[in-house]
Amino acid sequence: KAGVTQTPRYLIKTRGQQVTLSCSPISGHRSVSWYQQTPGQGLQFLFEYFSETQRNKGNFPGRFSGRQFSNSRSEMNVSTLELGDSALYLCASSLGIGQTNTEAFFGQGTRLTVV
Amino acid sequence: AQSVTQLGSHVSVSEGALVLLRCNYSSSVPPYLFWYVQYPNQGLQLLLKYTSAATLVKGINGFEAEFKKSETSFHLTKPSAHMSDAAEYFCAVSEGPGGRRALTFGSGTRLQVQP
């Protein structure tokens, strides 16, 4: 079955703009998490959505937000972009429930460059 | 609070040699531990996971890891390196087995395989 799909793969934005990234989880998965990967800070947890509700949040400013739709697809939004927001944004999906829900599966990421 | 330390940001081995990537963790609860691999411009692929069952865990591509509670370690090994193993490897910890739990990642180890 298809894996986690993130669109777009690459994005270039200007400081001050806003951006929306999209993630389609594996079919049947109800949980979507977002991570930011930068050379300086490494991989950091942004937030997790399950059943259209944000359930967990990392230590990021309010400029970073997200939502999840009824079909489990998720979007992440970053407003008032800063140069430091340049990163690879990774989405991960998991079942969300059940005994086999032990791992998250990652997409290929969206490479955001802020200029 | 939980954290992960990966010793050695770069490891170089010869093709056919033993691969040993070190990971130490800190967790206030029984940890769930994961090793992920990342190829250039790609997302994360799960190599193996420890979820409180057997302490020696076998993963994909010939990798395995041993959970040692007394040493708070979860080192990744492979008996014989292959050129295709060249990638970045991340150790991660979560507070529970669920795929919804936020992962805390180490800073990564880049593995280079020399011919």
Contacts between the chains, C-beta under 8 A, distances in Angstrom:
chain1	res1	chain2	res2	distance
A	4	B	43	7.4
A	6	B	43	7.9
A	31	B	99	6.3
A	31	B	100	4.6
A	33	B	100	7.3
A	33	B	102	7.0
A	33	B	103	8.0
A	35	B	103	7.7
A	42	B	105	6.0
A	42	B	106	7.7
A	42	B	107	5.0
A	42	B	108	6.6
A	43	B	90	6.6
A	43	B	92	7.9
A	43	B	103	7.7
A	43	B	105	4.0
A	43	B	108	7.9
A	44	B	105	7.9
A	45	B	102	4.3
A	45	B	103	6.6
A	45	B	104	7.4
A	48	B	100	5.9
A	48	B	102	6.6
A	50	B	100	6.1
A	55	B	100	7.0
A	56	B	100	7.5
A	56	B	102	5.7
A	58	B	102	6.8
A	90	B	43	5.7
A	90	B	44	6.7
A	92	B	44	7.8
A	92	B	99	7.8
A	93	B	99	7.9
A	94	B	98	7.2
A	94	B	99	2.5
A	94	B	100	5.7
A	95	B	99	6.1
A	96	B	98	7.9
A	96	B	99	7.1
A	96	B	100	5.7
A	101	B	97	7.4
A	101	B	98	5.1
A	101	B	99	4.9
A	101	B	100	7.1
A	102	B	32	7.4
A	102	B	49	6.3
A	102	B	51	5.3
A	102	B	97	4.6
A	102	B	98	7.0
A	102	B	99	6.3
A	103	B	34	7.0
A	103	B	46	5.6
A	103	B	49	5.8
A	103	B	99	5.2
A	104	B	99	4.5
A	104	B	100	7.9
A	104	B	103	6.9
A	105	B	46	7.2
A	105	B	99	7.9
A	106	B	36	7.6
A	106	B	43	4.0
A	106	B	44	4.1
A	106	B	45	7.3
A	107	B	43	5.1
A	108	B	41	7.8
A	108	B	42	5.6
A	108	B	43	4.5
A	109	B	42	7.5
A	109	B	43	5.1
A	111	B	41	7.5
